[in-house]
Amino acid sequence: MEEVGQNLGSFLYHYDTELTDVTSSVEEILCIPKEELTPERELTKEAWDRIRAKLTPFPELNAFLFYDAENKAHCVSFKTKEEEKGMFGVVMDKTAEYQKISQLRFISEHDFLTKLHNASYMREQGSRLLKKHKDKVNAMLFCDLDNLKYVNDNYGHSMGDAYIVAMADRMRGCAVALKEQKPQADIIAARISGDEFAMLFTGFETREEVQKAIIALYKRKCTICLSEEQEYSVRVSIGFVYADESKDTIEKLLKCADVAMYSIKSKSKNGIALYLDEEHTKEIDLKQI
């Protein structure tokens, strides 16, 4: 078994001693610390239980996922056969296959330019989160970059892309900070198309918490360098809406938040509006905050 290669190893569990003999390749595949092994290169039942406790199922490969001391992901599968005096097993390293699947999943769920989640992910995962937090306060934000055409026309499309990426970084930073403050909440930041972005807030206790988070996003400093001496602030028009019985799907929330955003876009730009109904929105007075 040792000659097969480092991606395959074997172990033998003894019923009478409750010790497990492992090959050196199993030691490497499972990232077993030296101190977990006895001088005879065996694992105690307690040590084996600690290894098993770190494993989480990865159904796509009929395998298990775990993280080493450096927080690197590993994927392994097991095959076992009961013998007269013990259990014989084979461990296979499927980390390479896991990485390929993870890469393909990332591509399918994320926007290529900004690395934010894409519209498809927002609709699929967002629907799941709305159901998960149906008894909490949930809301959708929809925003559109102001003056992107000005940046493209005067400084080129590469600078326009930088303008879009800067807004994505702004949203990502806000989502990370918010998650640290409220671990029970779930937030999705996504690029919907072009210069349009959306952010789903779920699992909040009050509407005031959500509005505070949206204002924090609006006020978060965000600039791009047009030249060595000139910085340009990223400006954005924001609309948002709270979920309720009549607005209980991602599509409905996006549509209503878009209406609120357009009410800002068609007036002064660079502001925030709350959706009330199809004909009414409420602009947030940022001067008083």
ROSEKE-855048 format. One record per atom (N, C-alpha, C): x, y, z. Coordinates in steps of 0.02 Angstrom, whole numbers, plus 50000, padded with zeros to 5 digits. Layout:
BEGIN
XYZ ...
This chain:
BEGIN
500424994050000 500005000050000 500435006350000 501015006150034 501455011950037 501735013649968 501805008649925 502095009749859 501605012949810 500965012949825 500465015549779 500545023049768 500705026649821 500785033949814 500505037549874 500655044049876 500465047949935 499725049749937 499355048349884 498645049949886 498215044049909 498545038849933 498185032849956 498565029750014 498195027950066 498505024750124 498025020050158 498285016250205 497845011350238 497945011550314 497455008850349 497485008350421 497145001950444 497304999750504 497004993650531 496834994850604 496194994450620 495954995450689 495884988650722 496184988050782 496164981750819 495624982050872 495164977250871 494614977250919 494854976250991 495354972051000 495564970451068 495934976151102 496384979551067 496774984951097 496484991951086 496014992451038 495724998851018 496255003750991 496795000850964 497315004750932 497275003950857 497505009050820 497465008950747 498165009750717 498375004750679 498995005250641 498875009550578 499305014450565 499225018550505 499865018650466 499815018950400 500405019750358 500615027150359 501225028350338 501485035250338 501085039750291 500805036850237 500405040750190 499745042950222 499455038850265 498855040850302 499015046650348 499605046250380 499835051650424 499865058250386 500105058050324 500165064150284 499485066350257 499085061650233 498435063350203 497975066550255 497975063850316 497535066350369 497875071750412 498495073550394 498865078850430 498885077250505 499065071050521 499075068850591 499715071450624 499665075250678 500265077550714 500655071750742 501315072350745 501735066950770 501545065050842 501355070050882 501205068650951 500575064350961 500165063850907 499565059650912 499725052250904 500315050650879 500505043750867 500905040850925 500785034550939 501195031150990 501885029550960 502365027651000 503035025850974 502995020350921 502475016250924 502395010750875 501995013050813 501915019650805 501535022650749 500805020350749 500505020550807 499805018750813 499415024750839 498765024750825 498315029750851 497885026750906 497815030350961 497355028151013 496635029650990 496155026751025 495455028051008 495295035451017 495565038651069 495435045751081 495725050051025 496315048351002 496635052150948 496235051350883 496005045250870 495605044050809 494945047750812 494645048050872 494015051750881 494125059250868 494705062050888 494845069050876 494915070450801 495195065750765 495255066550692 494565066350660 494165061650680 493495060850651 493055066950666 493155070050724 492745075750743 492855081750697 493425082050664 493575087650619 493295086750549 493045080750534 492805079250467 492075081450458 491945084750401 491265086550383 491105083650315 490505081250304 490345077950240 490405082650180 490645079850125 490675083350060 490345078750009 489675079150003 489285074249964 489485073649891 489715079149860 489875078949789 490395073549772 490835072149819 491355067049807 491265061049853 490705060749889 490595055449938 491195055049984 491395060950008 492015061450047 491905066150106 492465067950138 492435072250197 492955077850191 492775083550219 493195089450216 493465091050286 494105093150289 494375095650352 494915100850337 495105104550389 495605109850381 496205108350427 496805109450399 497415108150438 497575114050484 498155113650516 498355118850564 498455125650531 498575125750465 498655131950428 498015134150394 497455130850412 496795132350386 496735130750311 497125126050286 497065123850217 496575118050213 496155118150162 495635113050155 495925106550127 495695100950153 495875094350127 495235090250121 495225085850072 494645081650061 494865074350056 494525070050093 494725062950095 494105058450093 494205052550068 493675047550069 493935041150103 493475037150128 493655031050165 493285025150135 493635019450135 493315013050121 493555008250175 493085004650205 493265000150259 492984993150247 493314988250278 493084981350274 493204978050342 492684974950368 492744971850433 493104965150427 493624964250468 493994958050470 493824954350536 494134948550545 493974944550604 494174948150669 494754951350670 495004954350732 495034961950729 494764964750676 494794971950672 494474974750609 494614980950595 494334984450537 494894986950493 494904984750431 495404987050383 495104992850343 495494998050333 495245003750296 495745006750249 495475010150198 495895013750149 495675021050149 496165025550150 496035032650147 496285035350080 495865039050045 496055041949980 496045049549985 496575052749961 496615059949960 496265062649898 495715066249907 495335069049851 495355076749851 495885079449879 495945086749883 495975089949814 496325086849767 496375089649700 495685090049667 495285084749674 494615084749646 494175089949680 494245090549746 493875095549784 494035102649760 494675104049748 494885110649725 494575112249657 494535107349612 494235108449547 493495110049554 493155106249595 492435107449606 492335114349638 492755116149686 492695122649720 492815128349671 493295127449626 493435132649576 492855133549529 492565128049505 491995128449460 491385131449495 491295129749559 490745132549597 490835140049606 491455142149621 491585149249629 491435153049565 491645150349509 491515153649444 490775154249431 490395149049448 489675149049434 489285153549481 489575155149540 489205158949590 489445166149596 489995167949562 490285174549571 490355178449506 490345184949513 490455189449457 491205189549441 491365189249377 492075188649356 492485194849375 492205200849364 492585206949375 492675208549449 492135208349487 492155210749556 492265205249608 492155199049588 492195193349633 491645193449686 491155197949680 490555197549721 490125191749695 489625189849734 489145184949709 488765187849649 488515183549606 488145185749548 487395185449560 487015187749510 486285188149518 485975181249529 486245176249495 485975169449502 486045166949574 486625168249604 486735166149673 486275170049720 486195176449707 485745180549749 485045177649749 484795175649691 484115173049688 484055166249721 484545161949710 484505155149738 484645155149813 485215157849833 485395157649904 484975162549944 484795168249913 484385173149948 483705170249966 483415166349922 482765163249937 482825158649998 483375155050002 483475150550059 483535154550124 483895160250121 483985164250181 483335167550204 482915169550157 482275172550175 481845167350214 481875161150193 481505155950228 481815154550296 482475154450298 482825153150361 482665158450414 482615164850392 482515170350439 481815173450432 481325169350416 480655171950402 480345175650462 480565174150523 480295177450582 480705183350604 481225185150566 481665190750582 481535196550534 481915202050543 481875207750498 482355206650440 482085206850379 482475205750318 482365211650271 482865213150231 482815218850186 483265217950126 483085221350071 483485221250010 483705228349993 484335229049977 484615235449953 484775234649879 484615239849840 484785239849769 485125246549755 485695246449723 486045252749710 486335253049639 486415259149616 486665260449549 487215265749556 487795264449525 488345269149528 488165275649492 488335281249522 488245287749490 488875289549452 488785292549394 489335295449355 489825290449326 489615284149316 490055279349284 490205281349212 489705283949177 489805286149108 490325291749105 490305296249153 490795301649155 491505298849162 491595293949206 492255290849216 492465287249153 492025283349122 492185279749061 492375284549005 491975289748995 492085294248939 492715298448946 492885300149007 493455304649018 494105301149038 494045295049065 494655291749089 494745284649062 494265282349022 494335275748992 493965270349030 493825264948994 493425259549024 493805255649078 494465255649074 494845252249126 494755255849193 494715262549190 494585266349251 493855265349272 493415264649223 492715263049239 492655256449275 493045251449254 493055245049288 493305245849360 493815250049369 494085251349435 493555254649480 493145258849449 492595262149485 492085256849510 491925252149467 491465246649484 491765242249539 492405240449532 492745236149581 492785239649649 492895246249648 492925249949711 492275249449750 491715249849713 491065249249746 490965242149773 491205237249736 491155230249759 491555229349823 492155232149825 492565231649886 492225235049945 491895240549930 491525244249982 490975239850012 490595236449969 490065232149992 490335226050029 490875223250003 491175217350035 491425219050105 491755224650111 492005226750176 491445227950225 490905230850201 490325232150244 490015225550267 489955220750222 489655214350238 490065210550290 490735210750282 491175207350329 491125210550399 491155217150401 491105220750465 490435219450499 489905219350460 489235218250487 489165211150515 489455206350481 489425199350504 489805198550569 490355202150577 490735201850640 490325204750697 489945210050683 489535213250734 488915209050752 488635205850700 488015202050709 488085195050679 488415190550714 488545183850688 487915180050668 487345181750700 486725178150686 486415180150619 486635185750591 486355188250528 486715185150468 486375185250412 486665182950349 486585188450297 487135190150263 487145195550215 487425193050148 487105194850094 487375193250027 487485199849990 488085200849965 488235206549922 488345203949851 488005206849802 488035204249734 488055209849682 488395208449627 488355212749568 487815209849523 487295213749512 486725211349473 486875211749398 487115217649376 487315218549306 487635225449300 488105226149253 488395232749240 488605236349303 488285242049316 488455245949376 487905245449429 487525239949427 486985238849476 487195233449525 487075234849589 487255230249643 486655229249689 486665223649725 486145222349774 486455219349836 486105220449892 486345217749955 485745215449995 485745209150015 485195206250054 485395205950127 484975208650170 485085208450242 484555203850273 484765198550307 484285193950338 484505192350410 484015190950452 484155188850520 484265194550569 483995200550555 484075206250600 483495206650649 483615209950705 483105210550757 482635216450745 482895221950719 482495227950709 482645231150642 482165235250619 482275238950557 482815244350566 482875246850627 483375251950641 484075249250630 484185242850647 484835239750636 485005239550562 484505237850521 484615237450449 484765244350420 484355249250439 484465256050413 485155258650433 485355257250493 486015259350517 486565256150474 486475249750457 486975246350415 487005249350345 486425251150317 486405254050250 486735260950250 486605264850301 486925271450306 487675270750314 487895265650352 488615264450360 488935262650293 488575258750252 488825257150185 488885263550144 488365267750146 488365273950107 488945278450127 489085278750192 489595283350217 490305280450216 490365274050201 491025270850200 491465274050147 492055276450166 492505279950120 492705275350063 492655277850002 492805273849943 493005278549886 493625277949863 493875282249809 494285278149759 494375281049700 494845278349651 495325283849632 495915282049610 496425286949589 496385287949514 496135293749493 496105295249422 496795297049395 497215299749438 497905301349421 498305301449486 498945302749481 499365302849541 499135308249591 498815313449566 498625319049609 497865319649619 497475315449584 496745316349586 496395310049608 496015310549664 495585305149686 494865306849670 494465301649658 493755302649641 493335298249686 492875301249721 492445297449767 491915293449729 491815287349750 491295283249720 490615285449747 490185287549701 489515289949720 488995284849699 488475284249739 487985278949726 487295281149748 486795279049709 486095280049727 485825273449754 485515273749813 485315267649849 484555267749863 484245262049849 483555260949869 483515254649910 483065254349959 482995248149998 482275247150018 482125240950036 481445239150054 481465233550106 480985233750152 480935228450202 480475222950176 480655216750191 480235211050171 479615210750216 479055208750186 478445207550224 478035202350186 477405201450205 476995196250173 476885197550098 476865203850078 476765205350007 477415205849968 477965206150003 478625206549971 479065201150003 478935195049983 479245189350016 479695185149971 479845187749911 480305184149866 480865188849846 481405185849822 481975189849800 481785194349742 481395191749695 481195195749637 480775201749657 480305200749703 479885206349725 480295211549762 480745209249804 481165213849842 481625217849796 481925214549747 482355218149700 481965223349661 481355221549640 480945226249602 480765232349643 480575231349706 480385236949749 480985241249768 481545238149782 482145241949799 482385245949738 482285243149679 482465246749617 482035252949609 481405252449625 480955258249621 481205263749668 481385261849729 481635266749777 482295269849753 482725265649725 483365268149699 483255273249643 482785271749598 482665276149541 482385282849564 482015282949620 481755289349645 482325293949666 482875291049689 483475295049705 483855296849641 483915291949598 484305292849536 484005298349492 483345298849491 483005303649448 482985310649477 483205311349540 483205317949572 483915320349583 484145319849644 484805322649661 485385317749653 485245311249648 485765306049648 486115305949716 486555300949724 486995300449782 486605301149848 486115296749858 485715296849918 485395290149932 484935289949981 484605283750000 483855284950005 483465280149980 482735280649985 482445273950006 481925274150047 481565268250070 480925267450030 480795261450005 480185259849969 479605259350018 479065262950004 478455262550044 477905258750006 477765260949945 477305257349901 477485259349829 477065257149781 477235258249711 477295265649692 476965269949729 476965277049712 477335281349762 477575278449817 477885282549868 478535279549893 479025283849902 479655282049933 479825287449985 480265285750030 480475290550082 481225291450078 481445297550063 482165298950060 482435299650131 482995296250144 483315296750210 483705303250214 483555307050266 483885313550276 484565312450307 485075312150265 485755310650290 486075316650326 485805322550315 486085328550348 485955328450423 485435324950444 485265324850514 485585318950551 485965314950515 486275309050544 487015310550558 
